[in-house]
Amino acid sequence: MPNELIDKIRSHHNNNPIEIIKVILDNGFDVSKGLVYLLDNNTVLKRIPLTCNQVEAVERVNSVVPGFIKDYKVNDTNTHIDLYLKKYEGIHPRPNSVKDKKQALRILNACVDFFKKSSPYAMYDFSSGNILLDGDNIHIIDLDSIFNNDEYKTSAKDCYRSMNWLHNHIEFTEFKKIWTS
């Protein structure tokens, strides 16, 4: 990566990875895995491998979160799909940003409700990077498992482990009672 691009990344006004990816792409470099970047003020572009019927996958995601996928485009080789997603505002919950047990329970209950809403499709990854908090609104933003119709199962312990934002306020035994109810 040339020094000029490194300087542009370092001088960028924030460290938002979605915006940094756009700087990299705008300078002629390719990002082939995990491509997510801000397209405009209302749209995020996410490029993922295409492993299923795209029409059914878009309908499946939008049935869980209406309007989340605004549009899509399959590449010429039918191996990847560009998803044009609704952009949500907010901050990701982090261990030091979840202020008390009441807030932790509110976020956890939103995750449990989302899990129930997305069933029978899998949605087990409620790590901080997949959640945005915007005042009273809680948005689940990484719906790849629903898009791909994944049906894997995971244990309550694995779910708890991925929710590091929760650990300062809720012990595993309490989490397990809430999660499995």
N, C-alpha and C positions, 0 to 999 in steps of 0.2 A: 504494500500500500504506500503510495508516494507521500512524502512529508506534507505536501499541500493539503491532501485529504485529512491527514491526521490533525493538522492545524485547524481545519474546518470543524472537525468533530470536537476537538478540545475547546474551541471558542463558541460552540453551539450554546444557546441561551439556557438549555436545561439538559438533563441526562435521560430524558424519556427515550427508551430504546426504539419505540415506534418512529419517532422523529429522526433519530440517528440513522436508522436504516434508510430513510428517504434521502438523507445527505449522501450516504454511500451509493445508492442507486443513481441519484442525480449526477454523480461524478463518474458514471460509466462502469461501475463495478457490479457484479452479480452476487446475490445472496440466494443460495439454492435451497436451504433448509430452514424451516421455521420463519419464513418471510412474513412479517407483519409490519405494516407501516401506515402512517397517516396519509390518506389521499387528499382529504380536504377537511374542513371543520366539522363535518357530519359523518364522514365515512372513513373506515379503516379497511385496508386491503390485506387479506390474508391468503397466502398461497400454500396449499397443502397437496399431498399426493392424492390422486383420484383412485379410490379403491371400491367405489360403489356407484349405483345409478344416481347421477347428479340431481335429476328432477325429484326423485323420491327423497333424497337426502335433504334438499332445500326445503321441501314440504314438511319433512319430519322436524327439522330445527325450527322452522317458522310456526309449527303447531305448538311447540313448547314456549318459544319466545317470539310472538308475532312481530314480523317486520325486522327481525335481527339480520337476516340475509336479505339485502336490498336487491342484489343482482349477482350474477356469476358468469364466468367465462372459462371454458375448458380450452387448454392449450392444444396446438395442432397435433401433437403426438398422443393426445388422450391420456397423459400420465399425471398431469397436475390440473388443479382447478384454482382460479382466482375467485375468492369470495369477497364481495363488497358488503361490508358489515356496518351496521349502525354503530356510531361512536358514542360511547357513554363517558360522562365526566365522572371524576371522583378520585379517591386515593385507595390504594391497596391496603388491606388490614395487615399490620405487622405486629409482632409481639409488643413493641413499645408504643404503638399507636392505638391499640384497643385499650381504652382507659379504665374500664371496670367490668365486673362480672355481668352487669345488666346489658352492656353493649355486646359483650362476647356471646351471651345467650340469644340476643336479638339476631346477630349474624348467624349463629348456629341454627336457630329456628328457621331462618330464611334458607339455609342450605338444606335442611331436612325437608322443608316444603318444596324446594326446587327438585330434590331427589324424587319425592313422591310424584310431582308434576311431570317429570321427565320419564317416569317408568312407563313402559318396560325397557326403555333405552338406558344405557349405562351413563351415569354421571356421578362419579365417585371422587373426582379430583377438585376439592375445595381448598386448594392451597391459596396463599395470599395473592399470587399472580393471576388467579382466575376469578377474583372477586373485586368489584369496585364499590366503594362506599361514597355516596353523594347525599349528605344530609340524612334524611330518613329513608332514602332509596338505597337498596342493595341490588347490585347487578351481577349476575354470573355471566362471564364474558368468554370463556373458552368452552365451546360446545362441540369440539371435534369428535368426542366419543358419541355424541348424539348423531352428528352428521354421518359418521361411519357406521352407525348402528352397532356399536360394540356391545357385547353382552357379557363382558368379563365381570367377575365378582371380586370383591376385596373384603378383607376383614375390617371390623370396627377399629382394631388397633392400627391398621395401615391408614385408615381414614383419619384417625386422630393424629397420627404422626405427621401427616401432610398438612394438618391445620395448625401450624406452629403459632399462629396469631391467637390461638385459643388457650394455650398451655399455661399462661400466667394466671388465668382466672378459673379454669375448669379442669379438674383432675379426670383421668381416664375413666374411673368407675362411674362418675356422674355423667360423663360424655356417653358412655356405653348405654346407660339407661335411656338417655334422650334419643340417641341414634337408633336404637333397636326397638323403640316403642312404636 
